Amino acid sequence: MAADIIKRAMIAVDAQLKLQQFDASLLMQVHDELVMEVREDQVESVSAMLKVAMSGVASLAVPLLVEVGVGGNWDEAH
């Protein structure tokens, strides 16, 4: 189930990146995380989009919580 959720999230995020014409790219998936490269001046907008897009990919009895970390590399983003 978790693998299906992250796959749906990747599809939703990719669609929103194209629709909203963000200068951002999905780089990779690490377990239940998506690692992205985002232009610095778009970080806040992309973060807001990620929270909406990712939290809405599945209807569960409990809400899907989405956290966004920002940094120069994957380690700094945690």
Secondary structure by P-SEA (a helix, b strand, c coil): caaaaaaaaaaaaaaaaaaaccccccccccccbbbbbbcccaaaaaaaaaaaaaaacccccccbbbbbbbcccccccc
